[in-house]
Amino acid sequence: MGHPRQKVGEVLLEVSGVSLSFGGVKALHQVSFQARERELCAIIGPNGAGKSSLLNIVNGVYQPSAGTISFAGVQRKSMSPREAALGGIARTFQNIALFKGMSVLDNIMTGRDAKMHSSLLAQALYWGPAQREEMEHRCHVEKLIDFLQIEHVRKTPVGRLPYGLQKRVELARALAAEPRLLLLDEPMAGMNVEEKQDMCRFILDVNDEFGTTILLIEHDMAVVMDLADRVVVLDYGRKIADGTPEEVRRNPEVIAAYLGVPTEADREAVAEGAG
């Protein structure tokens, strides 16, 4: 199973005993897993399993109530989204978060913000080093536009594009930050079969050509089994499996979580309650 890619490297991201609560509701409970350099790791689970909450912790949107995150060898308890972006973590969202009135090119340029060193005044005057820097960033963005095959819409306002292309622009904006770790939250949700096939190909190309580590949330199990090197499974905020796609596919707890079949542990709990 999976797609043959370059060999994975050292551990890039380590999530250790992470818990998250909203009031009295536990969204995550002592979740631990690793993602290695150049690995494509899928996070799966039924609705409400805590998948998006986990990504929100990794890129600093939420702060865990317990546990730690280590990224590129630096351990932390909390971090802001900007610190995450500066450190090399980029993110796409379930709901497209683009500037609909701006062109494709300008939307992708906003992904370069963390890379810009000129002062706001220099950028406003578009003078000297700021002008050279702008040209360098634009050159990088143009390469991404070619890479993701959206040259024909580069000057089109994003709001006029079909859904599948908007998703591709959002991927380009995330890549514009040159991340070491790319978090993709249901990048294929709402797509037709052809759009899904295109997005799968681009995700594999990103992993292959840029060596980017990818953490992917996806509901389409056929996509997960084909793309992922490794799969982490959540259910009710707990990790219930972690392994290769084939190992996870055969795991009784995973089958039970998706099909609603009671496990041996469930039956024992029911028997104890009856006793």
C-alpha positions in Angstrom: 0.0 0.0 0.0 1.0 3.7 -0.1 3.1 5.5 -2.5 6.9 4.7 -2.8 8.7 7.9 -1.7 12.1 8.9 -0.4 13.1 7.4 2.9 11.8 9.2 6.0 14.3 10.8 8.4 14.6 11.7 12.1 11.6 12.6 14.3 10.4 16.2 13.4 7.3 16.4 15.5 6.7 14.6 18.8 3.3 14.9 20.6 3.6 13.6 24.2 0.7 13.0 26.5 -1.4 15.9 25.1 -4.8 16.5 26.6 -7.3 19.3 25.8 -10.5 20.2 27.6 -13.3 22.7 26.9 -15.1 23.2 30.2 -15.9 19.7 31.3 -15.6 18.2 27.9 -12.4 16.3 27.1 -11.5 16.8 23.4 -8.2 15.0 23.7 -6.9 12.6 26.4 -3.2 11.8 26.6 -2.5 11.6 22.9 1.1 10.7 21.9 2.6 10.2 18.4 5.5 11.1 16.2 5.9 12.4 12.7 9.3 12.0 11.0 11.0 14.1 8.3 9.5 13.5 4.8 6.8 11.3 6.3 3.2 11.6 5.2 1.1 10.8 8.3 -2.7 10.6 8.3 -4.9 11.3 11.3 -8.2 9.6 11.0 -11.2 8.9 13.2 -15.0 9.3 13.3 -16.6 12.8 13.5 -15.8 14.4 16.9 -12.7 12.2 17.5 -10.5 15.3 18.2 -8.6 15.4 14.9 -8.9 19.2 14.1 -8.3 20.0 17.8 -5.0 18.1 17.6 -3.9 20.1 14.6 -4.9 23.3 16.4 -2.6 22.4 19.2 0.3 21.6 16.9 0.1 25.0 15.3 -0.6 27.0 18.4 -4.3 27.9 18.0 -5.1 25.9 21.2 -2.9 25.4 24.2 -3.0 21.9 25.7 -4.2 21.4 29.2 -1.5 18.8 29.7 1.4 17.3 27.7 4.1 18.8 25.4 4.9 19.3 21.8 8.4 18.9 20.4 9.2 20.3 17.0 12.6 20.2 15.4 14.1 19.3 18.7 12.6 22.1 20.7 10.0 21.2 23.4 7.2 23.5 24.3 4.1 23.6 26.3 2.5 26.4 24.3 3.1 28.6 21.2 1.3 31.2 19.2 0.2 30.5 15.6 2.7 33.2 14.4 5.6 31.5 16.3 4.5 28.2 14.7 4.6 29.8 11.2 8.0 31.4 11.8 9.3 28.0 13.1 8.2 26.2 9.9 4.6 25.0 10.5 2.0 25.8 7.9 -1.7 25.0 7.8 -4.8 24.7 5.6 -8.3 24.6 7.0 -11.6 22.6 6.5 -13.3 25.9 5.4 -11.3 27.8 2.8 -9.7 30.9 4.5 -8.7 33.0 1.4 -9.2 36.6 0.5 -12.0 36.2 -2.0 -11.6 39.6 -3.6 -7.9 39.3 -4.1 -6.2 37.6 -7.1 -4.7 34.1 -6.9 -1.2 35.7 -7.0 -1.8 38.2 -4.2 -3.4 35.5 -2.0 -0.3 33.3 -2.3 1.9 36.3 -1.7 0.3 36.7 1.8 1.9 33.3 2.6 5.3 35.0 2.3 4.7 37.4 5.2 6.8 35.5 7.7 9.7 35.5 5.2 9.7 39.3 4.7 12.5 41.2 6.4 12.0 44.8 5.1 10.3 47.4 7.4 6.7 48.3 6.7 7.9 51.8 5.6 10.4 50.4 3.1 7.7 48.0 1.8 5.2 50.9 1.5 7.7 53.0 -0.4 8.7 50.0 -2.5 12.3 51.2 -2.4 15.8 49.6 -2.6 16.1 46.3 -0.6 12.3 46.1 -0.2 11.9 46.2 -4.0 14.5 43.4 -4.4 12.9 41.4 -1.7 9.4 41.7 -3.2 10.8 40.5 -6.6 12.4 37.5 -4.9 9.2 36.6 -3.1 7.2 37.0 -6.3 9.6 34.7 -8.1 9.1 32.0 -5.5 5.3 32.4 -5.7 5.4 32.1 -9.5 7.2 28.8 -9.2 4.5 27.5 -6.9 1.8 28.7 -9.3 3.6 26.6 -12.1 4.0 23.7 -9.7 0.3 23.5 -8.8 -0.7 24.3 -12.4 -2.8 27.4 -11.8 -1.0 29.7 -14.2 -4.2 30.3 -16.2 -6.0 31.8 -13.1 -3.1 33.7 -11.5 -4.7 37.1 -11.9 -8.3 35.9 -11.3 -10.0 36.9 -8.0 -10.2 33.8 -5.9 -13.9 34.2 -5.2 -14.6 33.5 -8.9 -12.8 30.2 -9.0 -14.4 26.7 -8.7 -14.0 25.1 -5.3 -11.3 22.6 -6.3 -9.1 25.4 -7.6 -9.7 27.5 -4.4 -8.4 24.5 -2.4 -5.3 24.4 -4.6 -4.7 28.1 -4.1 -4.9 27.6 -0.3 -2.3 24.8 -0.6 -0.1 27.2 -2.5 -0.4 29.9 0.1 0.6 27.4 2.8 3.6 26.2 0.7 4.6 29.8 0.2 5.9 29.9 3.8 8.3 27.0 2.9 7.2 24.9 5.8 9.0 21.9 7.2 5.7 20.6 8.5 2.4 21.0 6.6 -0.9 20.5 8.3 -3.8 19.6 5.9 -7.2 19.6 7.5 -9.5 17.7 5.1 -8.0 19.1 1.9 -10.3 17.0 -0.2 -13.6 17.6 1.6 -16.4 18.6 -0.8 -14.4 17.7 -3.9 -15.6 15.6 -6.9 -13.6 12.5 -7.9 -11.4 14.3 -10.5 -10.6 17.2 -8.1 -9.6 14.6 -5.4 -7.3 12.8 -7.8 -5.6 16.1 -8.7 -5.2 17.0 -5.0 -3.8 13.6 -4.2 -1.2 14.0 -6.9 -0.2 17.5 -5.7 0.1 16.3 -2.1 2.4 13.5 -3.2 4.4 15.9 -5.4 4.9 18.3 -2.4 6.1 15.4 -0.2 8.4 14.1 -3.0 9.9 17.3 -4.4 10.1 19.5 -1.3 10.6 16.8 1.3 7.9 18.3 3.3 6.5 16.4 6.3 2.7 16.2 6.0 0.1 15.7 8.7 -3.2 15.0 7.0 -6.8 14.7 8.2 -8.9 12.9 5.7 -12.2 11.0 5.9 -11.9 9.2 2.5 -10.3 5.9 3.6 -9.3 4.9 0.1 -7.3 8.2 -0.1 -5.7 7.6 3.3 -4.6 4.0 2.5 -3.1 5.2 -0.8 -1.3 8.3 0.4 -0.1 7.7 3.9 3.1 6.2 5.2 1.6 5.9 8.6 -1.8 6.4 10.2 -2.8 7.6 13.6 -6.4 6.8 14.7 -8.4 8.8 17.2 -11.7 7.9 18.8 -13.4 10.1 21.4 -10.2 12.0 21.9 -8.0 9.0 22.6 -5.4 7.3 20.3 -6.6 3.8 19.5 -4.1 2.8 16.8 -0.9 4.0 15.2 0.9 2.1 12.4 1.1 1.5 8.7 -2.1 1.7 6.6 -2.2 -2.1 6.4 -1.8 -2.6 10.2 -4.4 0.0 10.9 -6.8 -1.5 8.4 -6.7 -4.8 10.3 -6.9 -3.4 13.8 -10.1 -4.6 15.6 -10.5 -1.3 17.6 -10.3 0.7 14.4 -12.9 -1.5 12.7 -15.1 -1.2 15.8 -14.8 2.6 15.9 -15.8 3.0 12.3 -18.5 0.4 12.1 -19.9 0.9 15.6 -19.1 -2.7 16.6 -18.5 -3.2 20.3 -15.0 -4.4 21.3 -14.2 -7.0 23.9 -13.4 -4.1 26.3 -16.8 -2.6 25.7 -18.5 -5.9 26.4 -16.6 -6.4 29.6 -17.6 -2.9 30.7 -21.2 -3.7 30.0 -20.9 -7.0 31.9 -19.3 -5.3 34.9 -22.1 -2.7 35.0 -24.7 -5.4 34.9 -23.0 -7.2 37.7 
